[in-house]
Amino acid sequence: MILTTTQQIEGHPVREYKGVVTGETIIGANFVKDFFAGIRDIVGGRSSSYEKVLREAKDTSMKEMMERAQVMGANAIVGIDIDYETIGETNSMLMVATSGTAVVI
């Protein structure tokens, strides 16, 4: 399946629009990651534990969106948008939402 943030795929005209597809993932960050991320905030540097969680959440959301598109008979998704939000009472949860248009090329 071809995935793109653009509205079209060069050399592949859209033959049929199947509809909007989405994928959502909500993942919690545990206190150990929070602790080490806090230390990194003080001393500087990247938080590889949080980066890994972000990648996993994005990948899961994209996979869910692709599965929904396949069920609709699509072979590509165009116009993909990826949104990241913190949610929960203490902002301890991360939500990744993806959306796009399922198409047949």
C-alpha positions in Angstrom: 0.0 0.0 0.0 1.3 3.4 -0.9 1.1 6.0 1.8 1.7 9.7 1.2 1.0 13.1 2.8 0.4 14.6 -0.7 -3.0 14.7 -2.4 -1.8 12.7 -5.4 0.8 10.2 -6.4 2.9 11.1 -9.4 2.3 8.8 -12.3 -0.7 7.1 -10.6 -4.0 8.8 -11.1 -6.7 8.2 -8.6 -9.3 5.9 -10.1 -11.6 5.7 -7.1 -12.0 7.5 -3.8 -13.0 5.0 -1.0 -13.4 7.5 1.8 -11.7 8.8 4.9 -9.7 6.4 7.1 -8.3 6.9 10.5 -6.1 5.2 13.1 -5.8 6.1 16.7 -3.4 5.0 19.4 -3.3 6.0 23.0 -0.3 5.0 25.0 0.9 5.7 28.5 4.3 6.8 29.6 5.5 5.0 32.7 7.1 6.8 35.6 10.6 5.4 34.9 10.6 6.9 31.5 9.3 10.2 33.0 12.1 10.1 35.6 14.9 9.7 33.1 13.3 12.2 30.7 13.3 14.7 33.6 17.0 14.1 34.1 17.6 14.7 30.4 15.6 17.9 30.6 18.0 19.1 33.3 21.3 18.0 31.7 20.2 18.3 28.1 20.0 15.7 25.3 17.4 13.7 23.6 15.0 11.4 25.3 15.4 8.1 23.4 12.8 6.4 25.5 10.1 8.9 24.6 11.2 8.9 21.0 10.7 5.2 20.9 7.2 5.5 22.4 6.3 8.1 19.8 7.5 5.9 17.0 5.6 2.9 18.3 2.4 4.9 18.7 2.7 6.4 15.2 3.5 3.0 13.6 0.5 1.4 15.4 -1.8 4.2 14.3 -0.6 4.1 10.7 -1.0 0.3 10.6 -4.6 0.5 11.9 -5.4 3.1 9.3 -3.9 0.9 6.5 -5.9 -2.1 7.7 -9.1 0.0 7.5 -8.2 1.1 4.0 -7.6 -2.4 2.8 -11.0 -3.5 4.1 -12.5 -0.7 2.0 -10.6 -2.1 -1.1 -8.1 0.7 -1.3 -4.5 0.3 -2.4 -3.2 3.7 -1.3 -3.9 6.5 1.2 -3.3 10.1 0.2 -3.4 13.3 2.2 -2.2 11.6 5.4 -2.1 13.8 8.5 -0.5 12.8 11.8 -1.5 14.5 15.1 0.1 14.1 18.5 -1.7 15.1 21.7 -1.1 14.6 25.4 -4.3 13.7 27.3 -5.3 12.6 30.7 -5.5 14.4 34.0 -1.8 14.8 34.3 -1.0 14.7 30.6 0.5 11.2 31.2 -1.0 9.7 28.0 0.0 10.2 24.5 -2.5 10.0 21.6 -1.5 9.7 18.0 -4.2 10.1 15.5 -3.7 9.6 11.8 -6.1 10.3 9.0 -6.1 10.2 5.2 -8.2 9.4 2.1 -8.3 5.8 1.0 -8.1 5.5 -2.8 -7.6 3.1 -5.6 -4.8 4.0 -8.0 
